[in-house]
Amino acid sequence: MSEPVQLDLFGDYEDKPKEPVLNGMYYERSSSKFVSYVLGRRHFEITPGRCLGDKEWKERIMRERAI
């Protein structure tokens, strides 16, 4: 008989993405909109005028999380 196969469910595998997965709100320069990402997938987008954040928050996101 052959030996039983043991799977490593929590090991590092090569097929994981090399880049970090986007999560949260970002500012997209090309469209000039705030874009929400959930687990790397684009969720929704909104113009800066309709975004509910205050002015300081919007400026910080535009500066720190621009893509």
Gaussian input, Z-matrix of N, CA and C with variables (Angstrom, degrees):
# hf/3-21g

backbone

0 1
 N
 C     1     B1
 C     2     B2     1     A1
 N     3     B3     2     A2     1     D1
 C     4     B4     3     A3     2     D2
 C     5     B5     4     A4     3     D3
 N     6     B6     5     A5     4     D4
 C     7     B7     6     A6     5     D5
 C     8     B8     7     A7     6     D6
 N     9     B9     8     A8     7     D7
 C    10    B10     9     A9     8     D8
 C    11    B11    10    A10     9     D9
 N    12    B12    11    A11    10    D10
 C    13    B13    12    A12    11    D11
 C    14    B14    13    A13    12    D12
 N    15    B15    14    A14    13    D13
 C    16    B16    15    A15    14    D14
 C    17    B17    16    A16    15    D15
 N    18    B18    17    A17    16    D16
 C    19    B19    18    A18    17    D17
 C    20    B20    19    A19    18    D18
 N    21    B21    20    A20    19    D19
 C    22    B22    21    A21    20    D20
 C    23    B23    22    A22    21    D21
 N    24    B24    23    A23    22    D22
 C    25    B25    24    A24    23    D23
 C    26    B26    25    A25    24    D24
 N    27    B27    26    A26    25    D25
 C    28    B28    27    A27    26    D26
 C    29    B29    28    A28    27    D27
 N    30    B30    29    A29    28    D28
 C    31    B31    30    A30    29    D29
 C    32    B32    31    A31    30    D30
 N    33    B33    32    A32    31    D31
 C    34    B34    33    A33    32    D32
 C    35    B35    34    A34    33    D33
 N    36    B36    35    A35    34    D34
 C    37    B37    36    A36    35    D35
 C    38    B38    37    A37    36    D36
 N    39    B39    38    A38    37    D37
 C    40    B40    39    A39    38    D38
 C    41    B41    40    A40    39    D39
 N    42    B42    41    A41    40    D40
 C    43    B43    42    A42    41    D41
 C    44    B44    43    A43    42    D42
 N    45    B45    44    A44    43    D43
 C    46    B46    45    A45    44    D44
 C    47    B47    46    A46    45    D45
 N    48    B48    47    A47    46    D46
 C    49    B49    48    A48    47    D47
 C    50    B50    49    A49    48    D48
 N    51    B51    50    A50    49    D49
 C    52    B52    51    A51    50    D50
 C    53    B53    52    A52    51    D51
 N    54    B54    53    A53    52    D52
 C    55    B55    54    A54    53    D53
 C    56    B56    55    A55    54    D54
 N    57    B57    56    A56    55    D55
 C    58    B58    57    A57    56    D56
 C    59    B59    58    A58    57    D57
 N    60    B60    59    A59    58    D58
 C    61    B61    60    A60    59    D59
 C    62    B62    61    A61    60    D60
 N    63    B63    62    A62    61    D61
 C    64    B64    63    A63    62    D62
 C    65    B65    64    A64    63    D63
 N    66    B66    65    A65    64    D64
 C    67    B67    66    A66    65    D65
 C    68    B68    67    A67    66    D66
 N    69    B69    68    A68    67    D67
 C    70    B70    69    A69    68    D68
 C    71    B71    70    A70    69    D69
 N    72    B72    71    A71    70    D70
 C    73    B73    72    A72    71    D71
 C    74    B74    73    A73    72    D72
 N    75    B75    74    A74    73    D73
 C    76    B76    75    A75    74    D74
 C    77    B77    76    A76    75    D75
 N    78    B78    77    A77    76    D76
 C    79    B79    78    A78    77    D77
 C    80    B80    79    A79    78    D78
 N    81    B81    80    A80    79    D79
 C    82    B82    81    A81    80    D80
 C    83    B83    82    A82    81    D81
 N    84    B84    83    A83    82    D82
 C    85    B85    84    A84    83    D83
 C    86    B86    85    A85    84    D84
 N    87    B87    86    A86    85    D85
 C    88    B88    87    A87    86    D86
 C    89    B89    88    A88    87    D87
 N    90    B90    89    A89    88    D88
 C    91    B91    90    A90    89    D89
 C    92    B92    91    A91    90    D90
 N    93    B93    92    A92    91    D91
 C    94    B94    93    A93    92    D92
 C    95    B95    94    A94    93    D93
 N    96    B96    95    A95    94    D94
 C    97    B97    96    A96    95    D95
 C    98    B98    97    A97    96    D96
 N    99    B99    98    A98    97    D97
 C   100   B100    99    A99    98    D98
 C   101   B101   100   A100    99    D99
 N   102   B102   101   A101   100   D100
 C   103   B103   102   A102   101   D101
 C   104   B104   103   A103   102   D102
 N   105   B105   104   A104   103   D103
 C   106   B106   105   A105   104   D104
 C   107   B107   106   A106   105   D105
 N   108   B108   107   A107   106   D106
 C   109   B109   108   A108   107   D107
 C   110   B110   109   A109   108   D108
 N   111   B111   110   A110   109   D109
 C   112   B112   111   A111   110   D110
 C   113   B113   112   A112   111   D111
 N   114   B114   113   A113   112   D112
 C   115   B115   114   A114   113   D113
 C   116   B116   115   A115   114   D114
 N   117   B117   116   A116   115   D115
 C   118   B118   117   A117   116   D116
 C   119   B119   118   A118   117   D117
 N   120   B120   119   A119   118   D118
 C   121   B121   120   A120   119   D119
 C   122   B122   121   A121   120   D120
 N   123   B123   122   A122   121   D121
 C   124   B124   123   A123   122   D122
 C   125   B125   124   A124   123   D123
 N   126   B126   125   A125   124   D124
 C   127   B127   126   A126   125   D125
 C   128   B128   127   A127   126   D126
 N   129   B129   128   A128   127   D127
 C   130   B130   129   A129   128   D128
 C   131   B131   130   A130   129   D129
 N   132   B132   131   A131   130   D130
 C   133   B133   132   A132   131   D131
 C   134   B134   133   A133   132   D132
 N   135   B135   134   A134   133   D133
 C   136   B136   135   A135   134   D134
 C   137   B137   136   A136   135   D135
 N   138   B138   137   A137   136   D136
 C   139   B139   138   A138   137   D137
 C   140   B140   139   A139   138   D138
 N   141   B141   140   A140   139   D139
 C   142   B142   141   A141   140   D140
 C   143   B143   142   A142   141   D141
 N   144   B144   143   A143   142   D142
 C   145   B145   144   A144   143   D143
 C   146   B146   145   A145   144   D144
 N   147   B147   146   A146   145   D145
 C   148   B148   147   A147   146   D146
 C   149   B149   148   A148   147   D147
 N   150   B150   149   A149   148   D148
 C   151   B151   150   A150   149   D149
 C   152   B152   151   A151   150   D150
 N   153   B153   152   A152   151   D151
 C   154   B154   153   A153   152   D152
 C   155   B155   154   A154   153   D153
 N   156   B156   155   A155   154   D154
 C   157   B157   156   A156   155   D155
 C   158   B158   157   A157   156   D156
 N   159   B159   158   A158   157   D157
 C   160   B160   159   A159   158   D158
 C   161   B161   160   A160   159   D159
 N   162   B162   161   A161   160   D160
 C   163   B163   162   A162   161   D161
 C   164   B164   163   A163   162   D162
 N   165   B165   164   A164   163   D163
 C   166   B166   165   A165   164   D164
 C   167   B167   166   A166   165   D165
 N   168   B168   167   A167   166   D166
 C   169   B169   168   A168   167   D167
 C   170   B170   169   A169   168   D168
 N   171   B171   170   A170   169   D169
 C   172   B172   171   A171   170   D170
 C   173   B173   172   A172   171   D171
 N   174   B174   173   A173   172   D172
 C   175   B175   174   A174   173   D173
 C   176   B176   175   A175   174   D174
 N   177   B177   176   A176   175   D175
 C   178   B178   177   A177   176   D176
 C   179   B179   178   A178   177   D177
 N   180   B180   179   A179   178   D178
 C   181   B181   180   A180   179   D179
 C   182   B182   181   A181   180   D180
 N   183   B183   182   A182   181   D181
 C   184   B184   183   A183   182   D182
 C   185   B185   184   A184   183   D183
 N   186   B186   185   A185   184   D184
 C   187   B187   186   A186   185   D185
 C   188   B188   187   A187   186   D186
 N   189   B189   188   A188   187   D187
 C   190   B190   189   A189   188   D188
 C   191   B191   190   A190   189   D189
 N   192   B192   191   A191   190   D190
 C   193   B193   192   A192   191   D191
 C   194   B194   193   A193   192   D192
 N   195   B195   194   A194   193   D193
 C   196   B196   195   A195   194   D194
 C   197   B197   196   A196   195   D195
 N   198   B198   197   A197   196   D196
 C   199   B199   198   A198   197   D197
 C   200   B200   199   A199   198   D198

   B1=1.4520
   B2=1.5279
   B3=1.3220
   B4=1.4587
   B5=1.5299
   B6=1.3258
   B7=1.4696
   B8=1.5219
   B9=1.3378
   B10=1.4677
   B11=1.5399
   B12=1.2953
   B13=1.4597
   B14=1.5134
   B15=1.3393
   B16=1.4583
   B17=1.5252
   B18=1.3239
   B19=1.4551
   B20=1.5211
   B21=1.3148
   B22=1.4536
   B23=1.5187
   B24=1.3303
   B25=1.4595
   B26=1.5199
   B27=1.3193
   B28=1.4561
   B29=1.5232
   B30=1.3059
   B31=1.4554
   B32=1.5154
   B33=1.3290
   B34=1.4627
   B35=1.5142
   B36=1.3068
   B37=1.4557
   B38=1.5131
   B39=1.2981
   B40=1.4546
   B41=1.5265
   B42=1.3142
   B43=1.4600
   B44=1.5306
   B45=1.3280
   B46=1.4590
   B47=1.5215
   B48=1.3407
   B49=1.4639
   B50=1.5244
   B51=1.3164
   B52=1.4653
   B53=1.5227
   B54=1.3439
   B55=1.4522
   B56=1.5287
   B57=1.3340
   B58=1.4582
   B59=1.5286
   B60=1.3120
   B61=1.4625
   B62=1.5265
   B63=1.3287
   B64=1.4613
   B65=1.5244
   B66=1.3103
   B67=1.4620
   B68=1.5165
   B69=1.3063
   B70=1.4528
   B71=1.5076
   B72=1.3326
   B73=1.4606
   B74=1.5300
   B75=1.3327
   B76=1.4576
   B77=1.5191
   B78=1.3342
   B79=1.4625
   B80=1.5178
   B81=1.3229
   B82=1.4569
   B83=1.5293
   B84=1.3421
   B85=1.4572
   B86=1.5238
   B87=1.3275
   B88=1.4595
   B89=1.5333
   B90=1.3368
   B91=1.4698
   B92=1.5278
   B93=1.3367
   B94=1.4753
   B95=1.5205
   B96=1.3491
   B97=1.4660
   B98=1.5207
   B99=1.3339
   B100=1.4512
   B101=1.5252
   B102=1.3283
   B103=1.4565
   B104=1.5210
   B105=1.3191
   B106=1.4610
   B107=1.5273
   B108=1.3451
   B109=1.4597
   B110=1.5194
   B111=1.3319
   B112=1.4558
   B113=1.5237
   B114=1.3236
   B115=1.4660
   B116=1.5269
   B117=1.3319
   B118=1.4475
   B119=1.5130
   B120=1.3079
   B121=1.4704
   B122=1.5272
   B123=1.3198
   B124=1.4619
   B125=1.5286
   B126=1.3286
   B127=1.4616
   B128=1.5280
   B129=1.3355
   B130=1.4607
   B131=1.5236
   B132=1.3270
   B133=1.4611
   B134=1.5197
   B135=1.3444
   B136=1.4597
   B137=1.5265
   B138=1.3230
   B139=1.4615
   B140=1.5297
   B141=1.3348
   B142=1.4739
   B143=1.5244
   B144=1.3177
   B145=1.4712
   B146=1.5125
   B147=1.3299
   B148=1.4666
   B149=1.5237
   B150=1.3375
   B151=1.4646
   B152=1.5274
   B153=1.3204
   B154=1.4627
   B155=1.5249
   B156=1.3168
   B157=1.4621
   B158=1.5215
   B159=1.3361
   B160=1.4595
   B161=1.5370
   B162=1.3203
   B163=1.4648
   B164=1.5332
   B165=1.3268
   B166=1.4624
   B167=1.5273
   B168=1.3292
   B169=1.4593
   B170=1.5251
   B171=1.3388
   B172=1.4609
   B173=1.5283
   B174=1.3250
   B175=1.4649
   B176=1.5245
   B177=1.3311
   B178=1.4631
   B179=1.5286
   B180=1.3233
   B181=1.4641
   B182=1.5233
   B183=1.3248
   B184=1.4664
   B185=1.5270
   B186=1.3092
   B187=1.4630
   B188=1.5334
   B189=1.3257
   B190=1.4608
   B191=1.5303
   B192=1.3237
   B193=1.4583
   B194=1.5188
   B195=1.3175
   B196=1.4641
   B197=1.5315
   B198=1.3042
   B199=1.4697
   B200=1.5167
   A1=109.41
   A2=114.56
   A3=119.81
   A4=109.85
   A5=114.83
   A6=119.64
   A7=110.11
   A8=118.36
   A9=120.45
   A10=110.08
   A11=115.45
   A12=121.36
   A13=108.72
   A14=115.79
   A15=120.41
   A16=108.13
   A17=115.53
   A18=120.83
   A19=110.36
   A20=115.55
   A21=120.80
   A22=107.76
   A23=116.86
   A24=121.38
   A25=113.63
   A26=117.82
   A27=120.66
   A28=112.92
   A29=118.01
   A30=121.55
   A31=112.37
   A32=115.65
   A33=121.29
   A34=109.35
   A35=115.70
   A36=121.31
   A37=109.51
   A38=116.49
   A39=122.46
   A40=113.16
   A41=119.03
   A42=120.65
   A43=113.21
   A44=118.35
   A45=120.90
   A46=109.07
   A47=118.01
   A48=119.84
   A49=111.07
   A50=116.16
   A51=121.82
   A52=111.42
   A53=116.87
   A54=121.19
   A55=110.09
   A56=117.28
   A57=118.55
   A58=110.97
   A59=115.92
   A60=121.76
   A61=108.11
   A62=116.24
   A63=120.60
   A64=110.52
   A65=114.66
   A66=122.77
   A67=107.70
   A68=117.87
   A69=120.78
   A70=112.92
   A71=115.31
   A72=122.14
   A73=109.24
   A74=115.63
   A75=123.19
   A76=108.74
   A77=115.62
   A78=120.80
   A79=107.74
   A80=115.94
   A81=121.22
   A82=108.67
   A83=115.94
   A84=120.36
   A85=112.70
   A86=117.41
   A87=120.25
   A88=113.11
   A89=117.16
   A90=120.30
   A91=112.58
   A92=117.47
   A93=123.10
   A94=111.73
   A95=116.21
   A96=121.35
   A97=110.05
   A98=115.07
   A99=121.00
   A100=107.26
   A101=116.38
   A102=121.68
   A103=108.47
   A104=116.11
   A105=121.75
   A106=109.13
   A107=115.79
   A108=121.85
   A109=109.20
   A110=116.04
   A111=122.47
   A112=107.07
   A113=116.05
   A114=122.99
   A115=112.21
   A116=116.46
   A117=121.70
   A118=115.68
   A119=117.66
   A120=120.89
   A121=109.59
   A122=115.64
   A123=121.68
   A124=109.00
   A125=116.09
   A126=120.65
   A127=110.92
   A128=117.88
   A129=121.00
   A130=109.23
   A131=115.41
   A132=121.23
   A133=109.42
   A134=114.96
   A135=120.18
   A136=108.42
   A137=116.37
   A138=120.53
   A139=109.25
   A140=117.20
   A141=119.00
   A142=113.70
   A143=118.24
   A144=120.97
   A145=113.72
   A146=117.35
   A147=121.20
   A148=112.79
   A149=116.98
   A150=121.27
   A151=109.66
   A152=117.55
   A153=122.27
   A154=114.51
   A155=119.05
   A156=120.65
   A157=111.95
   A158=116.40
   A159=118.92
   A160=110.00
   A161=116.12
   A162=121.84
   A163=111.91
   A164=117.97
   A165=121.45
   A166=111.22
   A167=116.77
   A168=121.14
   A169=110.37
   A170=116.42
   A171=120.99
   A172=110.99
   A173=117.03
   A174=120.59
   A175=111.24
   A176=116.94
   A177=120.38
   A178=111.18
   A179=117.48
   A180=120.97
   A181=110.23
   A182=117.71
   A183=121.05
   A184=111.08
   A185=116.50
   A186=121.57
   A187=112.07
   A188=117.19
   A189=121.10
   A190=114.89
   A191=118.37
   A192=120.47
   A193=112.59
   A194=115.98
   A195=120.38
   A196=109.37
   A197=115.07
   A198=120.31
   A199=109.29
   D1=153.79
   D2=177.66
   D3=-88.65
   D4=160.87
   D5=179.60
   D6=-72.94
   D7=149.25
   D8=177.28
   D9=-68.94
   D10=148.34
   D11=179.95
   D12=-89.95
   D13=131.28
   D14=178.31
   D15=-112.48
   D16=126.11
   D17=-179.50
   D18=-95.05
   D19=139.03
   D20=175.35
   D21=-96.27
   D22=99.11
   D23=-175.06
   D24=-75.22
   D25=-20.81
   D26=-174.69
   D27=-114.95
   D28=14.04
   D29=-178.88
   D30=-81.65
   D31=165.84
   D32=175.80
   D33=-81.97
   D34=132.04
   D35=179.41
   D36=-119.88
   D37=155.37
   D38=-176.90
   D39=-73.42
   D40=-18.71
   D41=-176.01
   D42=-83.33
   D43=1.33
   D44=176.41
   D45=-71.15
   D46=147.38
   D47=-179.47
   D48=-65.10
   D49=140.71
   D50=-179.96
   D51=-76.96
   D52=-32.95
   D53=-179.42
   D54=-87.78
   D55=151.48
   D56=177.41
   D57=-66.28
   D58=146.57
   D59=179.96
   D60=-82.17
   D61=132.22
   D62=-179.95
   D63=-73.01
   D64=134.20
   D65=176.51
   D66=-143.20
   D67=126.72
   D68=176.93
   D69=111.75
   D70=-163.42
   D71=-176.14
   D72=-98.16
   D73=134.18
   D74=178.74
   D75=-131.68
   D76=161.65
   D77=174.32
   D78=-107.08
   D79=122.89
   D80=-179.11
   D81=-96.72
   D82=112.39
   D83=-176.64
   D84=-63.84
   D85=-39.62
   D86=-174.76
   D87=-63.50
   D88=-33.12
   D89=179.91
   D90=-106.12
   D91=-5.77
   D92=-176.62
   D93=55.07
   D94=42.79
   D95=179.75
   D96=-131.74
   D97=156.87
   D98=169.92
   D99=-84.43
   D100=133.45
   D101=-175.53
   D102=-125.86
   D103=132.76
   D104=177.94
   D105=-99.77
   D106=132.12
   D107=176.32
   D108=-118.58
   D109=139.15
   D110=175.96
   D111=-127.16
   D112=116.69
   D113=-178.21
   D114=51.55
   D115=41.01
   D116=176.41
   D117=83.90
   D118=-2.40
   D119=-179.60
   D120=-108.43
   D121=137.57
   D122=-179.67
   D123=-65.61
   D124=124.58
   D125=-176.07
   D126=-98.94
   D127=-57.44
   D128=175.74
   D129=-156.16
   D130=166.32
   D131=176.89
   D132=-133.99
   D133=153.36
   D134=-177.03
   D135=-149.81
   D136=146.43
   D137=178.67
   D138=-74.17
   D139=154.34
   D140=179.01
   D141=-58.68
   D142=-32.37
   D143=179.36
   D144=-67.74
   D145=-30.70
   D146=-178.72
   D147=-94.65
   D148=-10.25
   D149=-179.34
   D150=-68.51
   D151=139.22
   D152=-173.68
   D153=-81.46
   D154=-10.36
   D155=-178.69
   D156=-67.73
   D157=155.97
   D158=177.52
   D159=-76.48
   D160=171.56
   D161=-172.81
   D162=-60.26
   D163=-42.47
   D164=-179.64
   D165=-63.36
   D166=-41.58
   D167=179.68
   D168=-63.38
   D169=-45.80
   D170=179.93
   D171=-60.47
   D172=-43.85
   D173=179.58
   D174=-64.41
   D175=-39.47
   D176=179.52
   D177=-66.42
   D178=-43.16
   D179=178.45
   D180=-64.39
   D181=-41.70
   D182=178.51
   D183=-61.59
   D184=-34.78
   D185=-178.03
   D186=-81.60
   D187=-45.30
   D188=-171.36
   D189=-93.14
   D190=-27.86
   D191=-173.77
   D192=-124.33
   D193=39.50
   D194=178.44
   D195=-81.71
   D196=137.44
   D197=177.11
   D198=-125.63

